[in-house]
Amino acid sequence: MAQITREHIWKRMEELHTELYHTGKNYCSSIVGGKNGNYDECYYSIKNIIPKDKNENKILNYATIMIMVMSKDKTPVNFCKGEFTCSLIYRKGDDYYSEYLFITKRDTPYLFPEEIICKKYQIIPSAENQKKVRISIENRVNSYKKRDFEKKNRCVTFEDAEKLDDYSVNTTYFDIYGEDIELQRCKYVEGKKVNELTKEQKIELSNYITKKQRPVLLYKSPSDSKLLVNEIPEFQPASYKELCDILLNNKEECSYCKCNMTLLNEIYSETSLTFDAIISLYGHRKDNITICCSLCNSKKTFNNKLDI
């Protein structure tokens, strides 16, 4: 088991601090606990919390870390980042049971990203429209997580592909119009299994994957295929906050055709804003996303059911 270092502890503390900041709320909580009988392990729980919501475990984890770093004289611990401060105050206790007060403080009111996004895209920032923005982004986050999970299960390296007797190389599905010249050069391996390829042929396919940053399809049936890659990509779908940041930090124009984009369209529109995975195989990671209109995004979509 990897050893937990002070650096790991502070990093986790910063993560929790950021997550609590973006709730937009202030919290006041009573944390109680201590040693478990004759054992050295300490356990803590929340006795009271205002407001009570789904962030209760985050607050408990944060407070537990602060208890760990609190000095022996029980001096209050304050962690401030930007305009948001989290504090832990020792109230009472002994060697086995103690009570602490965990509180947060904001120097300025929190501006919810949904409100700013509405204003940026010239939408009335009503509670209903902010909710629509939130639901839309949440749905995309969940969709990207599901899509990347399925994609990872389909990826296979050359070494593992050697063991697949039922899958053969297919250079057609990802290039139905014959526009990928490099892939067309590999067409002579069409229908072959990976274990039937020569060393030179494997190198050629590997070089194609590296150059084009796209996999080669291993086909078994319309509902069963694999994505041949040099190494399994690291899938880290963007979080809700990261998608909000992308919306806020970019212009309201398509990254490709530069048209002005719109949000919350009730019917399909070619100018509707979409999140495009720049390199399809890598999915919707925060460092692999650009915003573009529906029309430009649709042009990148493969016209078959074996879309990456």
ABEGO torsion letter per residue (X at the ends): XBBBBAAAAAAAAAAAAAAAAAAGBBBBBBBBEEBBEABABBBBBBABBOBBBAAAAAAAAAAAAAAAABBAAGBBBBBBBEABBBBBBBABEBAABBBBBBBBBBABBBBBAAAAAAAAAGBBABAAAAAAAAAAAAAAAAAAAAAAAAAAAABBBAAAAAABAABBBBAAAABAAGABAAAAAAAAABGBBAAABBAAAAAAAAAAAAAAGBBBBBBABAABBBBBBABBBBBBBBBAAAAAAAAAABBABBAAAGBBBBBGBABBBAABBBBBBABAAAEBBAAABBBBBAAAAAAABBBBAABX
